[in-house]
């Protein structure tokens, strides 16, 4: 969405499971070596992240891929961890940040060494939350751990200041009353920390995923034209709200946002 809107976007896969890398058509553990990932940088073998950046099918969208080799960084960083270890990734992002408008970091699900680096490197957080009780409870636990972890990081390496932190309802089926009730509970509990738009379930998303594509890449509807159009509207509404949050964090966009009534 962001690349199609004209932004220069870098997507960094920080998760050794490499699901994000796989969506670009790679078989990560067959097509890529450890030299293609963040691992050489975490080992101090590279001074910048330029070596790992590669073009994608989409104009304006670039990728730093991952594969299972990246998991070695978890052990290696933990073994010799110092305060500087946690700011290493932020320093790396800063070496390429001027080449892009937006840098998206996809971290591992666990709060390991790589995730701690991502938490410190990021200046905004988006946290997906499916509308199920287990996921709701897990999100509360994660936010508690995140708060405690951020306190430890700030004492070690300095202030963490996010432009925004938002929870995103994902895989939402509004026809299921239990899910609707959970969404209402989440909205009452988290208030303005929730993204207004919700990522609803759609057969188009499932089918596109099976084809290793996004819905934006489908040349035609895989279900029906109506379902396809509705799915695009859902995706656009979520992504547009995220885009607006990003633009509000840019002083250079303040005048334009005021003229558009978004600020």
Phi, psi and omega in degrees: 000310184294320178294320179294335178278358175104002179278151172271114190239133172247124177253120183250114177275109182258004185255124182294343174291336168061033178297319179298316178300321180298331180291347177266012175094001180276149160261095195307319184276352177254320186272343187234149176253174179296335179291344180273352186256190177285348188305312179302324178293315179296338177269006181065024177272345178230143181270335178229177178262005182301327184299331188264351184283131178226152177289159175236182178300328184272130173298132178088354180247122182240155187229137161253111188278173177224164167204186186298334179302331183299334182298336178302331181297329179302310182290317185294319179289323180294328184293321183239038187291133171229179178301323181293337180301323185281344178257002184300315184290321177302317178299321179294316178300321180296337179287342182237356188301325182291346180275353187224157174274322184222134174242122181252128181249126178252102186271167172294159182288335182268154181274066176268194184296321180292316179298321177297322175297319179295316180303320181281329181285330186286153171243010173199154180229137170240126184240111179287144179217106174294147183278070176225149187301318179298318179292323178297313179295319180296323179295318177299317179297318180297316181296324176296313178296321180298316179300315180294318181295319179298324177298317178295316180297318181296323178292331183274317190231353177123178187295139172252121184231101181273138175293323174201155173224117185229141171268136183242117175292125182236159179051046184267124174251102185291350178276353178259116186298325180296321179291320178299319179296320179294322178296317178298320177296316180297318181294323178288329183280318188255344174055236184291351177283354178268140169290135182295314179287148182238141180273096184279154177293148177205140177298332179295321179294317180297313182295317178298319179298321178295335178268006184057043178225166168265166178297328179296339182268348182293130180283336177207167181297140177264347177245277174218160181300323181293314179295319180298314180296318180297321179296316178299321178296321178297311180297316181297321182294319177294311183292326179294321179294320177295318178301317180297321178297318179297313182296326178294339179275355180258112178305328182293344181259000186301313182298314181296321179294322177296319179295330179273358181073024182256003181220000000 
